Amino acid sequence: MIVGLDIGTNNIRVAVAQENEDGKLEIVGTYTKASSGLRNGSVVNIEDAKNAIKEAIEETEQSIGVEIFGVHTAVGGPQIESINSRGVVPVHGEDSRKGEINSSDIEQVIRNATAIKIPEDKQKLNVIPQHYTVDNVGGIKSPMGMIGVRLEADVHITTISKTIVKNIISCIERAGYQFESIVQKSLAISKSVCYEDEMELGSIIIDLGAGTTDVLVIYDSAPICTISIPVGGNAVTNDIAVVAGIPVAEAERIKIESGCCFEDDIGEDIDVILPGVGGRGPEVIYKSELCEIISARVEQIFEMVRDKIKRETNESIKQLSGNIILTGGGAKMDGVVDLAKSVFRTSSVRLGIPEILGNETSDYRSPEYATVIGIVENAFKEPVTNNHIVNKKERKAENKLITFFKTFF
């Protein structure tokens, strides 16, 4: 049994999964609850965040009939930074097979590639091998067993503020649950929404969260760039509140119910009723006017993503012949795909929908669940990501998950 916990600025999402008889991952249930104590991916109030996590997990237990002890989670936001690094080792091989690359050589070259100096307030989050080079022959995905003299490895390293991680772990443990592991959000998303050919050809994952917009650029089946924009859906909500002169809560409701960010997708230009404030009567605006407010901010977010990718990587966006994949709550807004096509000047844009894992009709097959489903997939598959932040306590059988109640067998 695996439990994923996505701690977002506006919402906390929980996903419970299990391995079925065929050895495949199956989603048992999901749950969403309003979050608190977080801002732009960071904990700003330990007590509020702890209570929100505890309530979300307890209500998950009640709704799907499980008892949860430990959780896997993810982290994103502008506190994450990335760097590409290279390591080199001479190939020693076994005495009987001189020059044959073995697992020790691969482990050593990865260690050499990650032996970089990082600020004292940072720690490594994930290390992803991109490709290997054997005696100047590059682009090798697995050098095991090859004959050579010199082995090189290119890796993608992400780092995170130690304080951010400690606060997240503290919230989980204060809520009464065991911390299992933590992974980069956008990397987790890639596990749940990306196809192999997309990753090989080169794709961009854009997670439109409430507080931040997290981005992962993948090429040749490996990450090459990790970035984050400190602007998200809450900025859109605030724009509506300021321009229309209404409370933020009402602006969020109107955004969800009537929001659109691309004029051609409006359809019928219906009236949108704005609530009265302070004795002032309700007012009416057209949906097209609401679209102007929203599209200006969402277009700015996409432009910031596009420009930062150009600065951070040598790869031109046009050279990435896969897809731009949109996830997160912001990806549900009408017109977001067409606006992304316009900004990035490509027709290769789609929504990131988690793959079918057991129940085809489950509500987890929606862009806002991409992170939490990716968390459980990442934990289940145990990829070679060299996660540097894992629970060090002995994992006893009783600290996993109690099996389903009889009604769920």
C-alpha positions as CSV (number, residue, x, y, z in Angstrom):
1,M,0.0,0.0,0.0
2,I,1.3,3.5,-0.9
3,V,-0.1,6.8,0.2
4,G,0.7,10.0,-1.7
5,L,0.2,13.5,-0.1
6,D,0.2,16.6,-2.4
7,I,0.4,19.6,-0.1
8,G,-0.7,22.6,-2.2
9,T,-1.2,26.2,-1.5
10,N,-5.0,26.0,-1.9
11,N,-5.7,22.2,-1.6
12,I,-4.3,19.1,-0.1
13,R,-4.8,15.9,-2.1
14,V,-4.4,12.4,-0.9
15,A,-4.2,9.2,-3.1
16,V,-4.1,5.7,-1.7
17,A,-2.9,2.9,-4.0
18,Q,-2.1,-0.8,-3.8
19,E,-0.4,-3.5,-5.8
20,N,-3.0,-5.7,-7.4
21,E,-2.7,-9.5,-8.2
22,D,-1.0,-8.7,-11.5
23,G,1.7,-6.7,-9.8
24,K,0.4,-3.4,-11.1
25,L,-0.4,-0.3,-9.3
26,E,-4.1,0.4,-8.6
27,I,-5.6,3.6,-7.2
28,V,-7.9,2.7,-4.3
29,G,-9.2,6.2,-3.6
30,T,-8.4,9.9,-3.6
31,Y,-9.5,12.8,-1.4
32,T,-9.2,16.6,-1.6
33,K,-9.5,19.2,1.2
34,A,-8.8,22.9,1.4
35,S,-5.3,23.6,2.5
36,S,-4.0,26.3,5.0
37,G,-0.7,27.4,6.4
38,L,1.1,27.5,3.0
39,R,2.1,30.2,0.6
40,N,3.8,29.7,-2.8
41,G,4.7,26.1,-1.9
42,S,6.2,27.0,1.5
43,V,4.9,26.4,5.0
44,V,4.2,29.7,6.7
45,N,2.2,28.4,9.6
46,I,3.2,25.0,11.0
47,E,0.1,24.6,13.2
48,D,-2.4,25.4,10.4
49,A,-0.5,23.2,7.9
50,K,-0.3,20.3,10.4
51,N,-4.0,20.5,11.2
52,A,-4.9,20.6,7.5
53,I,-2.8,17.6,6.7
54,K,-4.2,15.7,9.7
55,E,-7.8,16.4,8.7
56,A,-7.2,15.5,5.1
57,I,-5.7,12.1,5.9
58,E,-8.3,11.3,8.6
59,E,-11.1,12.1,6.2
60,T,-9.4,9.9,3.6
61,E,-9.3,7.1,6.1
62,Q,-13.0,7.4,6.8
63,S,-14.0,7.8,3.2
64,I,-12.2,4.8,1.7
65,G,-11.8,2.6,4.7
66,V,-8.1,2.4,5.4
67,E,-5.8,3.3,8.2
68,I,-2.8,5.4,7.2
69,F,0.5,5.4,9.0
70,G,3.1,6.8,6.5
71,V,3.0,9.1,3.4
72,H,5.1,10.0,0.5
73,T,5.0,13.6,-0.6
74,A,6.4,16.1,-3.1
75,V,7.8,19.7,-3.1
76,G,7.8,22.4,-5.7
77,G,8.1,26.2,-5.9
78,P,10.8,28.7,-6.5
79,Q,13.0,27.2,-3.7
80,I,13.9,24.3,-6.1
81,E,16.9,24.9,-8.3
82,S,18.6,22.6,-10.8
83,I,22.0,22.1,-12.4
84,N,23.4,19.7,-15.0
85,S,26.7,18.2,-14.1
86,R,29.2,15.7,-15.5
87,G,31.3,13.0,-13.8
88,V,34.2,10.9,-15.1
89,V,35.9,7.7,-13.9
90,P,38.4,5.3,-15.4
91,V,37.0,1.8,-16.0
92,H,38.6,-0.9,-13.9
93,G,36.3,-3.9,-14.3
94,E,36.7,-7.3,-12.8
95,D,40.0,-9.1,-13.0
96,S,38.5,-11.7,-15.4
97,R,36.8,-9.1,-17.5
98,K,39.2,-6.2,-17.8
99,G,37.6,-3.0,-19.0
100,E,34.0,-4.2,-18.6
101,I,31.7,-1.6,-17.0
102,N,30.0,-2.8,-13.8
103,S,27.6,-1.4,-11.3
104,S,30.5,-0.1,-9.1
105,D,31.8,2.0,-12.0
106,I,28.3,3.4,-12.6
107,E,27.8,4.2,-9.0
108,Q,31.2,5.9,-8.8
109,V,30.7,8.1,-11.9
110,I,27.3,9.2,-10.5
111,R,29.0,10.1,-7.2
112,N,31.6,12.1,-9.1
113,A,29.0,13.9,-11.1
114,T,27.1,14.9,-7.9
115,A,30.2,16.0,-6.1
116,I,29.4,19.7,-6.6
117,K,29.4,22.5,-4.1
118,I,26.0,23.7,-3.1
119,P,25.0,26.5,-0.6
120,E,24.9,25.4,3.1
121,D,21.2,26.1,3.3
122,K,20.5,23.7,0.4
123,Q,20.4,20.0,0.0
124,K,20.2,17.6,-2.9
125,L,16.6,16.5,-3.7
126,N,16.9,14.3,-6.8
127,V,19.8,13.1,-9.0
128,I,18.7,11.9,-12.5
129,P,21.2,10.3,-14.9
130,Q,20.7,11.8,-18.4
131,H,23.1,9.7,-20.4
132,Y,26.5,8.1,-20.3
133,T,29.6,8.4,-22.6
134,V,32.0,5.5,-23.0
135,D,35.3,6.4,-24.7
136,N,33.8,9.4,-26.4
137,V,30.8,7.5,-27.6
138,G,27.8,9.4,-26.2
139,G,24.1,9.1,-25.8
140,I,24.3,5.8,-24.0
141,K,21.4,5.1,-21.6
142,S,22.8,2.0,-19.9
143,P,26.6,1.3,-20.1
144,M,26.4,-1.9,-18.0
145,G,28.6,-4.6,-19.5
146,M,30.1,-2.4,-22.1
147,I,33.9,-2.4,-22.7
148,G,35.8,0.8,-22.3
149,V,38.5,2.8,-20.6
150,R,36.7,6.0,-19.7
151,L,33.2,6.4,-18.4
152,E,31.4,9.7,-18.2
153,A,27.9,10.5,-16.8
154,D,25.7,13.6,-17.3
155,V,23.2,14.1,-14.6
156,H,20.4,16.5,-13.7
157,I,20.6,17.6,-10.0
158,T,17.8,19.4,-8.2
159,T,18.4,21.1,-4.8
160,I,15.9,22.4,-2.3
161,S,16.1,24.6,0.8
162,K,16.7,22.5,3.9
163,T,14.3,24.7,5.8
164,I,11.4,24.0,3.4
165,V,11.9,20.2,3.6
166,K,12.3,20.3,7.4
167,N,9.0,22.2,7.8
168,I,7.1,19.8,5.5
169,I,8.4,16.8,7.4
170,S,7.6,18.5,10.7
171,C,4.0,19.1,9.6
172,I,3.6,15.4,8.6
173,E,5.1,14.1,11.8
174,R,3.3,16.5,14.1
175,A,0.1,15.4,12.4
176,G,0.9,11.9,13.6
177,Y,2.1,10.2,10.4
178,Q,5.4,8.8,9.3
179,F,7.3,10.6,6.6
180,E,8.4,8.1,3.9
181,S,10.0,10.1,1.1
182,I,9.8,13.4,-0.9
183,V,10.3,14.0,-4.6
184,Q,10.3,17.0,-6.9
185,K,6.7,17.8,-7.9
186,S,7.3,18.2,-11.6
187,L,9.3,15.0,-11.7
188,A,6.4,13.2,-10.0
189,I,4.0,14.6,-12.6
190,S,6.1,13.2,-15.4
191,K,5.5,9.7,-14.0
192,S,1.8,10.1,-14.2
193,V,1.1,12.0,-17.5
194,C,4.0,11.6,-19.9
195,Y,4.4,9.0,-22.6
196,E,7.8,7.5,-23.5
197,D,7.9,9.0,-27.0
198,E,7.0,12.5,-25.6
199,M,10.0,12.3,-23.2
200,E,12.3,11.1,-25.9
201,L,11.3,13.8,-28.4
202,G,11.4,16.6,-25.9
203,S,8.5,17.9,-23.9
204,I,7.6,20.6,-21.3
205,I,5.5,20.0,-18.3
206,I,3.8,23.1,-16.9
207,D,2.0,22.6,-13.6
208,L,-0.4,25.6,-13.1
209,G,-0.7,25.6,-9.3
210,A,-2.4,28.2,-7.1
211,G,0.7,29.8,-5.7
212,T,3.4,28.8,-8.2
213,T,3.9,27.5,-11.7
214,D,6.4,24.6,-11.8
215,V,8.0,23.6,-15.0
216,L,10.1,20.5,-16.1
217,V,11.8,20.3,-19.5
218,I,12.5,16.8,-20.6
219,Y,14.6,15.8,-23.6
220,D,16.0,12.4,-24.7
221,S,14.0,10.8,-21.9
222,A,15.7,12.8,-19.1
223,P,15.2,16.2,-17.4
224,I,17.4,19.0,-18.6
225,C,15.8,22.0,-16.9
226,T,13.7,22.6,-13.7
227,I,12.3,26.0,-13.1
228,S,9.5,27.6,-11.1
229,I,7.6,30.9,-11.5
230,P,6.3,32.4,-8.3
231,V,2.9,33.2,-9.9
232,G,-0.1,31.0,-10.1
233,G,-3.9,30.8,-10.1
234,N,-4.2,32.9,-7.0
235,A,-2.9,35.9,-9.0
236,V,-5.7,35.4,-11.5
237,T,-8.2,35.4,-8.6
238,N,-6.7,38.6,-7.1
239,D,-6.9,40.3,-10.5
240,I,-10.6,39.6,-10.7
241,A,-11.1,40.7,-7.2
242,V,-9.3,44.0,-7.7
243,V,-10.8,44.9,-11.1
244,A,-14.3,43.9,-10.2
245,G,-14.2,45.2,-6.7
246,I,-15.4,42.0,-5.0
247,P,-14.1,39.7,-2.2
248,V,-11.4,37.2,-3.1
249,A,-13.6,34.3,-2.2
250,E,-16.3,35.5,-4.6
251,A,-13.6,36.1,-7.3
252,E,-12.4,32.5,-6.9
253,R,-15.9,31.2,-7.3
254,I,-16.5,33.2,-10.4
255,K,-13.2,32.2,-11.9
256,I,-14.1,28.5,-11.4
257,E,-17.7,28.8,-12.6
258,S,-17.4,31.3,-15.5
259,G,-13.7,31.8,-16.2
260,C,-12.1,31.5,-19.6
261,C,-8.7,32.7,-20.8
262,F,-9.0,32.6,-24.6
263,E,-11.6,34.8,-26.3
264,D,-12.3,32.3,-29.2
265,D,-13.4,29.7,-26.6
266,I,-16.0,31.9,-24.9
267,G,-18.9,30.7,-27.0
268,E,-22.0,32.6,-26.0
269,D,-21.1,35.9,-24.4
270,I,-23.3,35.5,-21.4
271,D,-23.8,37.8,-18.4
272,V,-21.7,37.2,-15.2
273,I,-23.3,38.5,-12.0
274,L,-20.9,40.1,-9.6
275,P,-22.1,40.1,-5.9
276,G,-22.9,43.3,-4.2
277,V,-20.5,44.6,-1.5
278,G,-21.2,46.9,1.4
279,G,-24.7,47.7,0.5
280,R,-23.9,48.1,-3.1
281,G,-26.2,46.1,-5.4
282,P,-25.1,43.2,-7.7
283,E,-23.5,44.2,-11.0
284,V,-23.3,42.4,-14.3
285,I,-20.3,42.1,-16.7
286,Y,-20.0,40.1,-19.9
287,K,-18.0,36.9,-19.9
288,S,-15.8,38.4,-22.5
289,E,-14.8,41.2,-20.0
290,L,-14.0,38.5,-17.4
291,C,-11.9,36.7,-20.1
292,E,-9.8,39.9,-20.7
293,I,-8.9,40.0,-17.0
294,I,-8.0,36.4,-16.8
295,S,-6.2,36.0,-20.1
296,A,-3.8,38.9,-19.4
297,R,-2.5,37.2,-16.3
298,V,-2.4,33.6,-17.7
299,E,-0.7,34.9,-20.9
300,Q,1.9,36.6,-18.6
301,I,2.6,33.3,-16.8
302,F,3.1,31.5,-20.1
303,E,5.4,34.2,-21.3
304,M,7.5,34.1,-18.1
305,V,7.8,30.3,-18.5
306,R,8.8,30.6,-22.1
307,D,11.4,33.3,-21.5
308,K,12.9,31.5,-18.5
309,I,13.3,28.2,-20.4
310,K,15.2,30.1,-23.1
311,R,17.5,31.6,-20.5
312,E,18.0,28.4,-18.6
313,T,18.6,25.9,-21.4
314,N,20.4,25.9,-24.7
315,E,17.6,23.9,-26.2
316,S,15.2,26.0,-28.3
317,I,11.6,25.3,-27.5
318,K,11.1,24.7,-31.3
319,Q,13.6,21.8,-31.1
320,L,11.5,20.0,-28.6
321,S,9.2,18.1,-30.9
322,G,7.1,16.4,-28.2
323,N,4.3,18.2,-26.4
324,I,3.7,21.0,-23.9
325,I,1.7,19.3,-21.1
326,L,-0.5,21.3,-18.8
327,T,-1.4,20.1,-15.4
328,G,-2.6,21.5,-12.0
329,G,-5.9,23.2,-11.1
330,G,-5.2,26.0,-13.6
331,A,-5.2,23.6,-16.5
332,K,-9.0,23.0,-16.0
333,M,-9.9,26.5,-17.1
334,D,-11.6,26.9,-20.5
335,G,-9.2,28.2,-23.2
336,V,-5.9,27.4,-21.4
337,V,-4.7,25.0,-24.1
338,D,-5.5,27.4,-26.9
339,L,-3.8,30.3,-25.1
340,A,-0.7,28.1,-24.5
341,K,-0.7,27.3,-28.3
342,S,-0.7,31.0,-29.1
343,V,2.1,32.0,-26.7
344,F,4.4,29.1,-27.5
345,R,3.5,29.1,-31.2
346,T,2.8,25.4,-31.4
347,S,-0.2,23.2,-31.8
348,S,1.5,20.5,-29.7
349,V,-0.3,21.3,-26.4
350,R,-2.4,19.0,-24.4
351,L,-3.8,18.5,-20.9
352,G,-1.9,16.1,-18.6
353,I,-4.4,13.4,-17.5
354,P,-3.1,10.7,-15.2
355,E,-3.1,7.2,-16.8
356,I,-5.8,4.7,-15.9
357,L,-4.7,2.8,-12.8
358,G,-7.5,0.4,-12.0
359,N,-10.7,2.4,-12.0
360,E,-11.4,4.1,-15.3
361,T,-14.2,6.3,-14.0
362,S,-12.4,7.6,-11.0
363,D,-12.1,11.4,-10.5
364,Y,-8.3,11.2,-10.3
365,R,-8.2,11.3,-14.1
366,S,-8.0,15.1,-14.1
367,P,-5.1,17.6,-14.4
368,E,-5.2,18.6,-10.7
369,Y,-4.5,15.0,-9.6
370,A,-1.3,14.7,-11.7
371,T,1.0,15.4,-8.8
372,V,-0.5,13.1,-6.2
373,I,-0.9,10.2,-8.7
374,G,2.7,10.8,-9.8
375,I,3.9,10.6,-6.1
376,V,2.4,7.1,-5.6
377,E,3.7,6.0,-9.1
378,N,7.2,7.3,-8.2
379,A,7.2,5.5,-4.9
380,F,5.8,2.3,-6.5
381,K,8.2,2.0,-9.4
382,E,11.2,3.0,-7.3
383,P,13.1,4.6,-10.2
384,V,16.8,5.3,-10.0
385,T,16.4,8.9,-8.9
386,N,18.8,8.8,-6.0
387,N,16.3,10.5,-3.7
388,H,18.5,12.0,-1.0
389,I,15.7,12.6,1.5
390,V,14.0,9.5,2.7
391,N,12.8,8.2,6.1
392,K,15.7,6.6,7.9
393,K,13.6,4.7,10.4
394,E,13.1,0.9,10.2
395,R,9.9,0.3,8.2
396,K,8.1,-2.3,10.2
397,A,5.1,-4.2,8.8
398,E,2.7,-2.6,11.3
399,N,3.8,0.9,10.1
400,K,2.6,0.4,6.6
401,L,-1.2,0.3,6.0
402,I,-3.8,-1.9,7.6
403,T,-5.7,-3.8,4.9
404,F,-9.1,-2.8,3.6
405,F,-12.2,-3.4,5.6
406,K,-14.1,-6.4,4.4
407,T,-16.5,-4.4,2.4
408,F,-13.6,-3.4,0.1
409,F,-12.4,-6.9,-0.7
